[in-house]
Amino acid sequence: MNHILADKMGLNFEFWDATTPEEITDEIKERYFKYTNFYMWSVIEDAVMATFISHMKILKWSADNQTNVILIEDDLDYVNPFD
């Protein structure tokens, strides 16, 4: 697969399956988000929780394998364009 990270920057990369909002259980909500007040932001709560869990899984893998990682979202929607 051609990709700017591999072609232009010489970086190897791997796609990881994301946690989906449907996978957020009451146990996950209680354990990680018990004291989080989502009302302060205009967000989809389960999507934010799923993103957090996805990132934690990758960071755990990184620690377990003593390997550095860079997390880059491939489906990011830019709100303000960069100059």
N, C-alpha and C positions, 0 to 999 in steps of 0.2 A: 504494500500500500504506500503510495506517495503521500507524504504529509510534510507540512512546512517544518515541523520540529525535527524530523529526520533529514529532510533535504537541505534546509538552510542552516540549521543549528547543529547538526550532527548528533542529535539526541535520540536515544532509543526510547520507545514509549510502549505502554500497554494500556488497553482499555479495560476497565473494571466494570462489572455489573453493579448498577446503583441499587440501593435500597429504595423501594417504592413506598409511597404513602400508605398503600394497602397493607404493607408489612409492619406498620407501626401499631404495636399492641398496647393494651392498657398497662401491661407490665413495663414496657419501655417508657411510656409516658410517666408512670409513677417513679421509675428509677432515675431517669435523666431530666425530666422536665417538670417535676412537681412544683417548683418555685418559679417557673418562667411565666411572665405575664405578656402573652402575645398581643393583648389588646393595644399595646403601645405602638404597634406597627401595622401597616396594611399588608399582611402576608397570609399565605395559606399555611396554617399551622402544621398540618401533617407533612407538607412538602419540606418545610424548614427542618422538621424532626428527621425526615428521611435523609436529607442532605447531611445533617450532623452524623447520623448513624453510619452512612456510607463513608464519610471521612474518617470516622473513628475506626472502622474496619481496616481501612488502608493504613492508618497510622499504627494500629496494632500489628499488622503484617510487617510494617517497616521496623518496628521495635523487635518483634520476634525474629526477624531475619537480619537484624543489624545492617539495614540498607537504607540509605537516604532516598527520599521521594520528593517530588514536586507535584502537588495536586493542581491540575488545570482542568477547569470545566469545559467540556466540548459543546455544551448546549446553552451557553451564556447568552442572555439578551442584554445588549448594551442599552442603558437608559439615557445616558449622555455620551455622545461620541467623543472620542479622544481627538485632541488637536495634533 
